[in-house]
Amino acid sequence: TGLKTRRWAVGGVALPSVLALSAVSRTASGEPFSPDRASLFWGQAHGWTLLGATVSLTLGFLAALMRIIQDRRLKAKLPPTAGFSLPSLEWLDRAGGRANAASTWLVGGGFLSGLVLTTLKRDAGDGYSVWTDPVVLALGLMLGWLIAAAVWRNQQPSARRGATSAWLAVASFVLMAVTL
């Protein structure tokens, strides 16, 4: 089945979780959200997804820096520093790739939740356009960059690992810092 792998029996954990969530859902209210509660929910979703994206981009940046340092150390054939060793290049590539993928999804979630939040907070008659808001444009540019970098990584095998991927992570972090 799809929930069983060679190493782990995921179904043994997934089934009790699904049953517990189903039981908890029976206690949920059927009343729709009030506008204030909806704004609170979408505001929290927006804040948490962007916080997660910031953390993820920062972790990807740190993995990229370690990858660049480790790569240069290995190319120069320098011995490991006593008491301080960096992870392998493969591990750093994998960790950086996962952090970059997570940040792309989280920035996308933050962008969409921000659009919903802005729509809830603004009146239609005040002449405001969400597509001219500088904050929305900056986050849209950030999301566009992350999607373009992810597509390029997936299309170019050499960009999935190595210095190219590390420098893309550094550029993504710098763009995030400028955006913030």
Salt bridges, closest charged atoms under 4 A:
ASP71 OD1 - ARG67 NH1 3.64
ASP71 OD2 - LYS75 NZ 3.34
ASP93 OD1 - ARG67 NE 2.78
